[in-house]
Amino acid sequence: MLLVAGAVLLVAGADLLVRGASRLALAIGIPPLVIGLTVVAFGTSAPELAVVVGAVRSGEADVALGNVLGSNIFNLLFILGLSAAITPIVVAGQLVRLDVPLMIGASFLVGGLALDGTIGRFDGAVLFAGMLAYTGFLIRCGRRREASRLAGLGERPPADRGVRSHVLSVLLVVAGLVLLVVGARWLVSGAVTLAQALGASNLVIGLTIVAAGTSLPEVATSVLASIKGARDIAIGNIVGSNLFNLLAVMGLGGLVAPAGIAVPPGALTFDVPIMIASAVAVLPVVFTGYLIARWEGLVLLAYYGFYTTYLVLEAADHPALSAFTSAMVYFVLPLAAMTLAVVTVRALRGRQGRRHRTSSD
């Protein structure tokens, strides 16, 4: 009953959040992409923030670290893949030029700060300051860009609909976030208890069940936004959530934890590189034609399936782990790298050809 009720709340909350965010973007003169990267992304990442702060204060740093790493991997491979598999996603140029490269840079930054085995208070302060700077820059540039766009089209900014309309938009966003958080919490609680009963480690629980559970708001929001055609909100929510997790959630976790967030050697050699690789892999995907096609979404989903299968086999110490690892290292990963390289080269050649034809004309 809790699972069913949680699913219902997630869908209802996502619907309210997308509607409220779209109205809010129109009302305050900010592009929907910026709303997706900030208001929606930060709101849907509230469960990750609550889990990480609660975990580090109770001494469960493994769960905190696994939650951030697992959530980012889940967002990029599962949510983005599922959204694109449902309907191809048109990617705004800003994401390719600014936000996705920043997400990749933040991933490398967290990986670099974690090399000494701890995300301490200084590291946390650096990460959180980066989040504040990014948010301020995004909102300021978003307002300027929207004003320039309207001026170029010869349009006036939309008329102010009054305080009542603004309040209604904010209430829709808040109500949607509340329903999303409550629904996700009901689902996560039962899943964690079941996994502990089956003997899974805290790190694996954080990387899989808690990460997926706390990312359910992102799942519901991005999928519903994609279905409704609000694709800027759909992909902005994913990229913004990852940046929020890396900079704000990990930053606050490092500031709150008395001894910092310990980074186990296993996470440094496997989970952190996987998170970075997932972020890097997204850039050529969004770069090719500024469109994430259905087949690319299905490929991302397949990668997440391989990753989860590895975690489960490792946790169970299954005899098939060695064969599965060999297949991944010597076949799946090289094939994935070759595919991304070919797609990127073709996209670059296509753009050069279009530029050449344009200059000739």
N, C-alpha and C positions, 0 to 999 in steps of 0.2 A: 504493500500500500504506500509506503514511503517513496519507493522508487517511482511508482506511477504518479503520485502527487508531485514529487520533485520534477518529473518531466513536464507535467502540465504547467507548473510555476515557471519553469525555464522558458517554455514557448511563449507564455503570456507575458513574462517580463521582457523577453527579447522584442516582442511586438511593440510594447509600450515604449521601450528604450529607443528603437529605431524611429518610431513616429515622433517622439519628443525631440530627439537629436536633430532630425530633419527640419522640424519647425524652428528649433533654436538657431540652427545655422542660418536660416532665412531671416530670422528676426534680428540677429545681431550683426549681419553682414560678413559672416565668415564662411569660406567654402566648406561644403560637407566633408571633404577630405580632412581638413584641419579639425573639425569636430570629431571625426572618427579617430584621428591620431591622438586627441587629447581627452575630451569629455567621455566619449564612449570607451576608449581604450583604458583610461585610468579607472573608470567605474567598473568595467568588467574584470579588471585586475585586482579589485578590492579583496576577493577571496585569497589570492596569492599573498597579498600584503598581510592579511590577518593570520594566515597559516604560518608565514615566515617569522613574524614578530612573536607570535605565541610559541612557536617551536624553539626559537633561540632563548627566550626567557625561561622556558622550562628545561633547557639543557639538551634538546633534541636537534642539534645542528645538522645532523644527517638528513632529517626530514626537510629542514629549511633549504639546504643546498639542493637536494634532489628535487624539491618542488620548483625552484626557479629554473634549473637546467631542464627538467622534464617538461615544464610548461612551455618553455620556448621551443623545444623540439616538437612538442605536440601541436603548438600553434602553427608552425611553419609547414610541417609535413602533413598532419592530419586535417586541421581546420582549413588551411589554405587549399589543400588538395581536395577536400570534400566540397568546398564552396565552388572551386573551378570545375569539378566533375559534374556538379548540378547545372551550372551555367557558366560559360566562359567569362572571365573577368577582364574588363578593360582597365589597364593600369595607367594612372596619371603620370605625366612626365616628372612631377616633383618627387614621386616615390623613387624613380630610377636615379634621379640626379642627387637627391638629398637624403631621404629618410631610410631607404634600404642600405646605402653605404654607411650611414650613421649607425644603423643596427649592426652591421658587420663590424664596424670599428668598436662599438660598445662590447660586442662579444669577445673580440681580441683583447680589449682592455680588461675585462673581468678575468679572462684566462691568464693574462700577464700578472695581474694583482694576486691571483691565486697560486702562482708558482712557488711562493714560499710556504704554502700549506695553510694559509689563514687569510680570510678577508677581515682585516682589523678595522679599528675605528677611523684611522686616517684614510684607509681604502674606502670605507663607507662614506666618509665626508666627500671625497673626490667624486664618487659615483653620484651621490645625491646632488651635489653642486652642478654636475653635468645635466641632470634631469631638469633642474630649475632653469638653467641657461637655455636648454633646448625648447622647453615649453614657452618661455617668454619670446624667443626668436620666432617660433612657429606661429604664435597668435599675432604678433606684430606684422610679420610678413604676409600672413593670411588675410588680414584686413586690407593691407595695401594692395595685394594682388586682386582681391575681389573688387575693390574700388576702381582699379585700373581696367579690369575686365568690363565692368559696367560702363565706364567712360568710353572705352573703345567701341562698344556696341551702341553707344549713344543712348543708353538707358539710365534712368535715375535709380538710386537705391530704393528698395522696397519701402513703402510707407509704413511707419510705425503703427502696429496694430493695437498698441496700448498695453498698459501694465497687466491687464487681465490675461491677454494672450501670452505674454512672456511668462507669467506665473504658471499658467496651464502647461506650457512647454517644459518648464523646470520640474513641475510636479509629475509629468509623464516620465521624464528621465529618472527622477528619484524613485518613483513607484516601480519602474522597470528594474532598476538596480536592486531594490529591496527583494523583489520576487526572484531575481536571478540568484542572489546570494543565498537566500533561504532554500531555494530548490537545490542548488549545488551542495549546500551543507548536508541536507538530508541524504543525498546520494553518496557523498563522500564518507559519512559516518559509518554506514553499513558496510561499505566496501573495505574500509581500513580494518574494521573489526574482523571481517571475514579473512582478509589477507594475513593478519597477525595470527589467526587461528590455524592457518595453513603453513605458518612458519616462515613467511617471507621477511627479509631484513627491512630495517627502517629506510635504508637508502633506496632499495628497490620499490618499496611502497611509495616513497616520495617521488621517484622517477616515473612511476606508472599511474597508480590509482589516484594518489593525491594530486599529482600534476594534471591528469586528465579531468579529475573531478572539479578542481578549482578552475580549470579552463572551460568547463561547461558553459558559463556565461558567454565566453567568446564564441564557442561553437554555435549556440543558439542565435546570438546576435549576428554573426557573420553570415551564417547560412540563410537566415531569414532576410537579412539585408540584401544578399545576393539574389534571392528569389524575387524580392520586391523591386529589384532594379537599382537599389541604393548601393552601387558597387564601390563607390568611394568610401562609404562608411564600412563596408565589408572588409576591404583590404586594409584600410587605415586602422581599423580596430586591431587587426592582427599585428601589423608592424608596430603600431603605437603600444600595444600590450607588451610586446617583446622588449621594447626600449624601456618601458616603465618597470618591467621585471628586473632588467639588468641594472638600471641606474637607481630607481627609487626603492624598489623592494629589497634588492641586495644591499643597497646603500644604507637604508634604515636598519636592516638586519645587522650589518656590521657595526653600526653606531650603537644599537641596543645591546648586543651580545657583550657581556663583560670581558670575555677573552677572545672575542671575534668569532667568526664562523670558520670552523675547521674544515679544510678541504682534503678528504682522504686521497691517498695516492691513486686508488682505482678510479676516482672521479677525474683526476688530472690526466690520466692516461687514456680514458675512454669517453666519459660522458661530456667533459668540456670540449674535447676535439669534435665529438659528434654534433654538439650544439653549434660550434663555429662552422663546421662543414655545412650544416643545414642552412645557416644564414648566408654563407657564401654561395650555395647552390641556388638560392632564390634569385640572385641578381641576374644571371643569364636567362632564367625563366621569365622574369618580368621584362627583361631587356629586349627579347625577341618579339618585335612587333608591338610592344606595349600591350600584350595580351597574354593571359594565362589560359591556354586552350584546355579542353576536356582531357585530352590524352596526357598533358603535363600534370593536371590535377590527379589523374589516376596513378601516374608514376610516383608522385609525392606520397600518395596513400600507400603504395606498395613499399616504399622506403620505410615508412613508419611501421608497417607490418613486420618487416625484417628486423627493425630495431627492437620492437616489443618481443618478438620471438626470441631474440638473443637474450634479452633480460630474463625472460621466463626460464629458458633452458639453463642459464647460468645460475639463477636462484635455486633451481631444482637439482643442480649438478647432474644434468641429464647426459647419458652416454653420447647422444647425438650432437652435443655442443661442439666437439672438435670438428666434425664433418661440416656442420653448419657454418662455423667460423671460417674454415678453409674456403667454402663456396663463396662466402661474402668477400673475403680478402682477394681471392684470385679470379673471381668471375663478376659478381654483382657490382662491386665498387669500381673496378676498372671500366666496366661497361657503362656505368652511370657517368663517370668522368669523360669518357669518349663521346657519349651522347650530348652532354652539356657543351663540350668543346665544339662539336660539329654544328650544333644549333646556333651557338654564338657566332662562329665564323660565317655561317650562311646569312645570319642577320646583319653582320657588319658588311658583307659583300653586297647584300641587297640595298643597304642604305647608301653605300658608295655608288652603286649603279644609279640609284634614284637621283643622287646629287649630281652625278655626271650628266644625266639626261636633262636635269633642270638647268645646269650651267650651259649646256649645248643649246637648249631652247632660247 
